[in-house]
Amino acid sequence: MRFLLLIVVSLVFLEFTSSRLLGDDVGKWDRWEHSFTASDKTPESADVSVTLTSPSGKIFQRRTFWDGGRTWKVRFKPDEIGIWKFSTSSDAYYSGLSNQSGNFRCVQNTGQTIFQQHGPIEVSTNGRYLQHADGTPFFWLADTAWNGALLSDEKDWDSYLSDRQAKHFTAIQLVTTQWRTAYKNQEGQVAYEGREAIQIHPEFFKRLDARIDAVNQHNLLAAPVMLWALGDESYTPGKLPTDQAIKLAKYIEARYGGNDVLWFLGGDENYSGQRAEHWKAIGKAVFANRHHAPVTLHPQGMQWHFDSFTNEKWLDVLIYQSGHGDSDAALSWIHSGPPSKLWQNDPPRPIINSEPPYEGHIAYNSKKPHPAYNVRRAAYWSLLNAPTAGVSYGAHGVWSWETKPNTPQNHGGSGIANPWNEAINLPGSTDMGYLARLFTSLDWWKLRPANDVVKSPNGKQRPAEHISAARSDNGNLFVAYLPVGGEVVLDTSKIARVKNFFWFDPRTGKRNAADAKRPGQFQAPDQQDWVLVGEAN
């Protein structure tokens, strides 16, 4: 009896010891976090890396980040079930940080978010769109809340995210430091101080942790801008000296690399000349030769400076900003500009308009607020001018997180914005939900520009009346956007497998059968904007 009791006690002790050595279990694709305690004399700039080895022997490198006091942390998202090993290394010896090692166990994930079920976001194997780690296509429909994570409280942030989740948005664009429209966060904190030798403030980022975690918990991808570039150098991280910009970007990547993110390395920048070299150096230092979430650059309006970045392997996605104009030139740039002409260049990358006109924002040319129609028109054109990957939306008052009617800071020409909790109800946001429901009901990732299918109108119409069209390579799916209704005549020989057509109302989300007057000839229900969809069955 004593012998049996000894065996039981030994097994319990071994199980307890094993669990202590392994630490808490972490679900596949969940965030693993480990803390290290340094000696009192460790500088906050201590450069400590963690090497992680998967059960199958794959090697991953992660950086630690200083979390204040004597605490350093590492965050990582494991992608294999089994026992993982980790060990630390550093450029100099730091007691409590250097030469540390351990294990943890990755188990089956039982979480309910799309990221827990399908994995983090990556670029598809053909380079044309985003997908989850398990291969499930990810349709990018981002809302713009540049100031949201900085100026909101937790309750308001949750209310906002719940609204966007209900309207079928899939991502949130946000800024992670002080910038031209928010010199400080709601509590008066800044992400860093200084210029030639910056001091990073962990307390600022501890507050941001909860906001970015909440984004993911609402089934939304976080799209953080690491280094906004437009504005006075006193509050613009993108204008820090290159070495200090690298330091700040490394910190942000280390802190949020365990979340579900797509990185905007730079924001509102002209990526040409010497500025291009500045950003290449940052991108390589932060992302080259290591596993990371997809990375992009957010440029200034109606600019395309990506030719000099063609061979930058760390740059995964091409983001552009069509901007807030409404002139003929601005409209033509969206449907017939560089994205429509250069998408075939190698290597293939997803192409996304991350800043079409914001709803309610004063248009540059007419000086009138952009209505929902302008927003819809830009969104559908943007989805069809290159291989479909997604599009972003912005509401004036939400992007700058106004709490009362106000003109956003340093944006005098944009007009008075409504408070964010009113601006979330602008009709264009609901229209974006209809857009998402339409495209996610189709094999949208197979669409390629196909304006040659449209025989009439013949391309001589005004820029505002341009019909954009796309089809799948095998010809069994067709989508066309008619901004002013009317008649369209199609070359059905180029979509021979398409047999059934319907009209989609982008204002209500309703579908109606589309009957051809003659083969390939369709008349929209009225002179408003409509989407014509053709399928094989």
Solvent accessible surface area in square Angstrom, and as a share of the most:
residue,aa,sasa,rsa
1,M,192,0.86
2,R,211,0.77
3,F,141,0.59
4,L,111,0.55
5,L,112,0.56
6,L,112,0.56
7,I,71,0.36
8,V,83,0.48
9,V,83,0.48
10,S,46,0.30
11,L,108,0.54
12,V,96,0.55
13,F,126,0.53
14,L,108,0.54
15,E,111,0.50
16,F,112,0.47
17,T,44,0.26
18,S,44,0.29
19,S,44,0.28
20,R,168,0.61
21,L,128,0.63
22,L,22,0.11
23,G,37,0.35
24,D,129,0.67
25,D,69,0.36
26,V,14,0.08
27,G,10,0.10
28,K,49,0.21
29,W,32,0.11
30,D,38,0.20
31,R,81,0.30
32,W,17,0.06
33,E,67,0.30
34,H,65,0.29
35,S,58,0.37
36,F,9,0.04
37,T,85,0.49
38,A,1,0.01
39,S,40,0.26
40,D,119,0.62
41,K,188,0.80
42,T,21,0.12
43,P,65,0.41
44,E,46,0.21
45,S,71,0.46
46,A,11,0.08
47,D,76,0.39
48,V,3,0.02
49,S,27,0.18
50,V,0,0.00
51,T,36,0.21
52,L,0,0.00
53,T,39,0.23
54,S,5,0.03
55,P,59,0.37
56,S,83,0.53
57,G,42,0.41
58,K,94,0.40
59,I,104,0.53
60,F,21,0.09
61,Q,66,0.29
62,R,13,0.05
63,R,23,0.08
64,T,15,0.09
65,F,4,0.02
66,W,40,0.14
67,D,11,0.06
68,G,19,0.18
69,G,64,0.61
70,R,119,0.43
71,T,43,0.25
72,W,4,0.01
73,K,36,0.15
74,V,0,0.00
75,R,12,0.04
76,F,9,0.04
77,K,30,0.13
78,P,0,0.00
79,D,45,0.23
80,E,32,0.14
81,I,86,0.44
82,G,20,0.19
83,I,73,0.37
84,W,0,0.00
85,K,124,0.53
86,F,10,0.04
87,S,51,0.33
88,T,9,0.05
89,S,61,0.39
90,S,38,0.25
91,D,108,0.56
92,A,51,0.40
93,Y,152,0.58
94,Y,32,0.12
95,S,55,0.35
96,G,25,0.24
97,L,0,0.00
98,S,5,0.03
99,N,117,0.60
100,Q,63,0.28
101,S,88,0.57
102,G,20,0.19
103,N,52,0.27
104,F,2,0.01
105,R,79,0.29
106,C,0,0.00
107,V,51,0.29
108,Q,122,0.54
109,N,23,0.12
110,T,117,0.68
111,G,20,0.20
112,Q,140,0.62
113,T,27,0.15
114,I,49,0.25
115,F,3,0.01
116,Q,44,0.20
117,Q,89,0.39
118,H,57,0.25
119,G,0,0.00
120,P,37,0.23
121,I,9,0.04
122,E,66,0.30
123,V,41,0.24
124,S,6,0.04
125,T,141,0.82
126,N,67,0.35
127,G,8,0.07
128,R,33,0.12
129,Y,25,0.09
130,L,0,0.00
131,Q,17,0.08
132,H,6,0.03
133,A,40,0.31
134,D,74,0.38
135,G,36,0.35
136,T,49,0.28
137,P,38,0.24
138,F,7,0.03
139,F,7,0.03
140,W,0,0.00
141,L,0,0.00
142,A,0,0.00
143,D,0,0.00
144,T,0,0.00
145,A,0,0.00
146,W,5,0.02
147,N,1,0.01
148,G,0,0.00
149,A,0,0.00
150,L,2,0.01
151,L,49,0.24
152,S,1,0.01
153,D,56,0.29
154,E,113,0.51
155,K,166,0.70
156,D,46,0.24
157,W,2,0.01
158,D,68,0.35
159,S,56,0.36
160,Y,0,0.00
161,L,0,0.00
162,S,48,0.31
163,D,30,0.15
164,R,0,0.00
165,Q,69,0.30
166,A,77,0.59
167,K,35,0.15
168,H,84,0.38
169,F,7,0.03
170,T,27,0.16
171,A,0,0.00
172,I,0,0.00
173,Q,0,0.00
174,L,0,0.00
175,V,1,0.00
176,T,0,0.00
177,T,1,0.00
178,Q,11,0.05
179,W,1,0.00
180,R,44,0.16
181,T,7,0.04
182,A,6,0.05
183,Y,93,0.35
184,K,113,0.48
185,N,8,0.04
186,Q,92,0.41
187,E,101,0.45
188,G,41,0.40
189,Q,57,0.26
190,V,30,0.17
191,A,0,0.00
192,Y,7,0.03
193,E,97,0.43
194,G,51,0.49
195,R,80,0.29
196,E,127,0.57
197,A,83,0.65
198,I,5,0.02
199,Q,70,0.31
200,I,5,0.03
201,H,49,0.22
202,P,9,0.06
203,E,96,0.43
204,F,4,0.02
205,F,0,0.00
206,K,78,0.33
207,R,32,0.12
208,L,2,0.01
209,D,19,0.10
210,A,42,0.32
211,R,11,0.04
212,I,0,0.00
213,D,31,0.16
214,A,18,0.14
215,V,0,0.00
216,N,16,0.08
217,Q,126,0.56
218,H,25,0.11
219,N,44,0.22
220,L,0,0.00
221,L,0,0.00
222,A,0,0.00
223,A,0,0.00
224,P,0,0.00
225,V,0,0.00
226,M,0,0.00
227,L,0,0.00
228,W,7,0.02
229,A,2,0.02
230,L,61,0.30
231,G,16,0.15
232,D,78,0.40
233,E,86,0.39
234,S,87,0.56
235,Y,41,0.16
236,T,1,0.00
237,P,0,0.00
238,G,0,0.00
239,K,74,0.31
240,L,5,0.02
241,P,34,0.21
242,T,47,0.27
243,D,89,0.46
244,Q,20,0.09
245,A,0,0.00
246,I,31,0.15
247,K,55,0.23
248,L,0,0.00
249,A,0,0.00
250,K,62,0.26
251,Y,18,0.07
252,I,0,0.00
253,E,1,0.01
254,A,1,0.00
255,R,1,0.00
256,Y,2,0.01
257,G,20,0.19
258,G,1,0.01
259,N,12,0.06
260,D,10,0.05
261,V,3,0.02
262,L,1,0.00
263,W,0,0.00
264,F,0,0.00
265,L,0,0.00
266,G,0,0.00
267,G,0,0.00
268,D,21,0.11
269,E,11,0.05
270,N,52,0.26
271,Y,1,0.00
272,S,43,0.28
273,G,57,0.55
274,Q,152,0.68
275,R,76,0.28
276,A,3,0.02
277,E,89,0.40
278,H,20,0.09
279,W,0,0.00
280,K,30,0.13
281,A,43,0.33
282,I,0,0.00
283,G,0,0.00
284,K,105,0.45
285,A,38,0.30
286,V,0,0.00
287,F,1,0.00
288,A,36,0.28
289,N,158,0.81
290,R,54,0.20
291,H,120,0.54
292,H,39,0.17
293,A,25,0.19
294,P,6,0.03
295,V,0,0.00
296,T,0,0.00
297,L,0,0.00
298,H,0,0.00
299,P,2,0.01
300,Q,42,0.19
301,G,33,0.31
302,M,74,0.33
303,Q,39,0.17
304,W,35,0.12
305,H,55,0.25
306,F,10,0.04
307,D,100,0.52
308,S,57,0.37
309,F,1,0.00
310,T,47,0.27
311,N,131,0.67
312,E,15,0.07
313,K,189,0.80
314,W,8,0.03
315,L,3,0.02
316,D,32,0.17
317,V,0,0.00
318,L,20,0.10
319,I,0,0.00
320,Y,1,0.00
321,Q,10,0.04
322,S,2,0.02
323,G,5,0.05
324,H,6,0.03
325,G,9,0.09
326,D,31,0.16
327,S,37,0.24
328,D,78,0.40
329,A,70,0.54
330,A,5,0.04
331,L,11,0.06
332,S,33,0.21
333,W,32,0.11
334,I,6,0.03
335,H,11,0.05
336,S,43,0.28
337,G,9,0.09
338,P,34,0.22
339,P,0,0.00
340,S,29,0.19
341,K,134,0.57
342,L,55,0.27
343,W,33,0.11
344,Q,121,0.54
345,N,79,0.40
346,D,112,0.58
347,P,64,0.40
348,P,48,0.30
349,R,25,0.09
350,P,1,0.00
351,I,11,0.06
352,I,1,0.01
353,N,1,0.00
354,S,0,0.00
355,E,15,0.07
356,P,2,0.01
357,P,6,0.04
358,Y,5,0.02
359,E,5,0.02
360,G,23,0.22
361,H,9,0.04
362,I,38,0.19
363,A,1,0.00
364,Y,118,0.45
365,N,80,0.41
366,S,51,0.33
367,K,137,0.58
368,K,137,0.58
369,P,79,0.49
370,H,4,0.02
371,P,68,0.43
372,A,13,0.10
373,Y,61,0.23
374,N,20,0.11
375,V,1,0.01
376,R,16,0.06
377,R,20,0.07
378,A,2,0.01
379,A,1,0.00
380,Y,1,0.00
381,W,0,0.00
382,S,8,0.05
383,L,1,0.00
384,L,2,0.01
385,N,6,0.03
386,A,3,0.02
387,P,5,0.03
388,T,2,0.01
389,A,1,0.01
390,G,2,0.02
391,V,0,0.00
392,S,1,0.01
393,Y,2,0.01
394,G,0,0.00
395,A,0,0.00
396,H,4,0.02
397,G,0,0.00
398,V,0,0.00
399,W,5,0.02
400,S,3,0.02
401,W,7,0.02
402,E,17,0.07
403,T,104,0.60
404,K,134,0.57
405,P,90,0.56
406,N,58,0.30
407,T,47,0.28
408,P,2,0.01
409,Q,67,0.30
410,N,69,0.35
411,H,38,0.17
412,G,68,0.65
413,G,63,0.61
414,S,3,0.02
415,G,17,0.17
416,I,130,0.66
417,A,1,0.01
418,N,70,0.36
419,P,13,0.08
420,W,16,0.06
421,N,80,0.41
422,E,97,0.44
423,A,0,0.00
424,I,16,0.08
425,N,100,0.51
426,L,38,0.19
427,P,77,0.49
428,G,0,0.00
429,S,0,0.00
430,T,52,0.30
431,D,9,0.05
432,M,1,0.00
433,G,3,0.03
434,Y,43,0.17
435,L,0,0.00
436,A,4,0.03
437,R,130,0.48
438,L,1,0.00
439,F,0,0.00
440,T,79,0.46
441,S,64,0.41
442,L,8,0.04
443,D,61,0.31
444,W,7,0.02
445,W,63,0.22
446,K,82,0.35
447,L,0,0.00
448,R,39,0.14
449,P,34,0.21
450,A,5,0.04
451,N,67,0.34
452,D,83,0.43
453,V,0,0.00
454,V,21,0.12
455,K,121,0.51
456,S,50,0.32
457,P,46,0.29
458,N,106,0.54
459,G,56,0.54
460,K,175,0.74
461,Q,44,0.19
462,R,141,0.51
463,P,34,0.21
464,A,13,0.10
465,E,51,0.23
466,H,30,0.13
467,I,11,0.05
468,S,2,0.01
469,A,0,0.00
470,A,1,0.00
471,R,67,0.24
472,S,1,0.01
473,D,110,0.57
474,N,69,0.36
475,G,5,0.05
476,N,40,0.21
477,L,10,0.05
478,F,0,0.00
479,V,0,0.00
480,A,0,0.00
481,Y,0,0.00
482,L,0,0.00
483,P,2,0.01
484,V,57,0.33
485,G,6,0.06
486,G,17,0.16
487,E,65,0.29
488,V,0,0.00
489,V,34,0.19
490,L,5,0.03
491,D,34,0.18
492,T,56,0.33
493,S,86,0.56
494,K,76,0.32
495,I,2,0.01
496,A,64,0.50
497,R,128,0.47
498,V,12,0.07
499,K,141,0.60
500,N,77,0.40
501,F,32,0.13
502,F,25,0.10
503,W,10,0.03
504,F,4,0.02
505,D,16,0.08
506,P,0,0.00
507,R,53,0.19
508,T,61,0.35
509,G,19,0.18
510,K,138,0.59
511,R,111,0.41
512,N,75,0.38
513,A,83,0.64
514,A,10,0.08
515,D,120,0.62
516,A,48,0.37
517,K,120,0.51
518,R,154,0.56
519,P,128,0.81
520,G,4,0.04
521,Q,22,0.10
522,F,5,0.02
523,Q,76,0.34
524,A,5,0.04
525,P,73,0.46
526,D,52,0.27
527,Q,124,0.55
528,Q,90,0.40
529,D,1,0.00
530,W,12,0.04
531,V,0,0.00
532,L,0,0.00
533,V,0,0.00
534,G,0,0.00
535,E,49,0.22
536,A,28,0.22
537,N,148,0.76
